[in-house]
Amino acid sequence: MIDYGESGSPALRVGDPGPRPVHLVFSEPSRPYGDLDSTLDFIVRASGRWVSVETLVRTSDGGGLDFFLSSLAEDFRGWDGKRVWRSLEDDLTISAEHRPDGHVHLMWGLHGRQPADQ
């Protein structure tokens, strides 16, 4: 579910809505190299009761993330196989599979780089 948290940033709520959910929170995107460049960065934070990690995600004009997420909702009746979205530098990956019971299994990964790689 996408909603707006206390910070006003879009939050993609992932996982069991039970007592220990984990939320992905996306910061407002910014253009680090100016308005004429297609690079669009945002911070993604995964937070929950026992975890709080964040990483910078780099895309080219959003990399189609909005289309990827909206297509999951539009195809609510289901699809075959796994759908995968990756950021430009693989900092964020999201995969989705439609299950026979009508639920969508959504998996995500935040992948930081070693300080020498940055």
N, C-alpha and C positions, 0 to 999 in steps of 0.2 A: 504494500500500500504506500502511496506517496502522499505525504501531507506536509504541513509546515510546523516545525517545532518551535520551541521558545525563542530560538535565535532568529526565526524568520527564514531560515534556509530550508530548501526541500530536504525531506528525510525519507529514505526508502527503508521501511521497516521490514526486516528480514528475520525469518526463523519463527519458532514456536511463540505465539503470543502469551505464553504462560508466564511463570514467575521470573524467568531469566532471559528475556528477549535480547537480541543484539540488533542495533540500529546502525544503518549507514547514513551518515550526514554529509551532504555535499555543500561546500562553501560556494559563495557567489563566484562565478567564473571571472577570470581576468586575462587580459592580453599582455603578456610580459614583454613583448617586443613592439608594442604600439598597435594602434587600430588598423593599420594597413597589412599587418601580418596575420596569417590564418591560425597561428598557434594560440590555443585556448587552454589555460591551466585552471585547475580547481583542486582544493584539498578535499580528500575523503577521509572521514573519521569513522571507525567502527568502534562502537562503545556499548557496553553492557555492564552487568554487575561485576564481572571478573576481568573485563578487558577494556582497554582504551588505547587504540593505535591509530595513527594517521599517516598518510603519505600524499605527496604531490602527484597529481594525475595530469599528464600532458596529452592533448588531443589536437587534431587539425579541425578547427571549427566545430568541436563537440564530438567528432568522430561518428556521428549517427546514433549516439546513446539515446537521445529522445525518440528517434524512430524505433530503435530496438525495443525500448520499454513499452511504447505505445502499441507496437505490433503484438506484443504478448497479450495485452488487453483486448485488442481487436480480434485476435484468433482464439478467443476464450473457449471455443468448441473443441480446440485441440489441433495438434500438428504432429507430424512424424519426426523422430530424431531429436537431436539436441541443437539448440540455437546458442551461439556464442558471440559475445562482444568483447573486444580487447581495446584498451587504450593504445595510443601511438607507441609508447615505450613499455607496454605490458605491465604498467603499474597497477592497473585495475582490470580484472577479468570477471565477466558475469556469464553464466551459462544457465539455460532454462530447458527443462524437459516437461512435456505435458504427460501426466500419468493417466492410466485408464480410469482411475476413480474420479477424474475431473480436476484434480489439483495440479498445480504447477510446482515442480521441484526447482527451486532457484538456488544456485550456488555462486559464491563470489569469492574473490581472492584479492588481497592487497599485497603487492610485491614491492618492497623497498629495495634500494640498491645500497651496496657497500659505500662508505664515504669516499673511497678512492675512485669509484665509478661515476660519481656525481660531478 
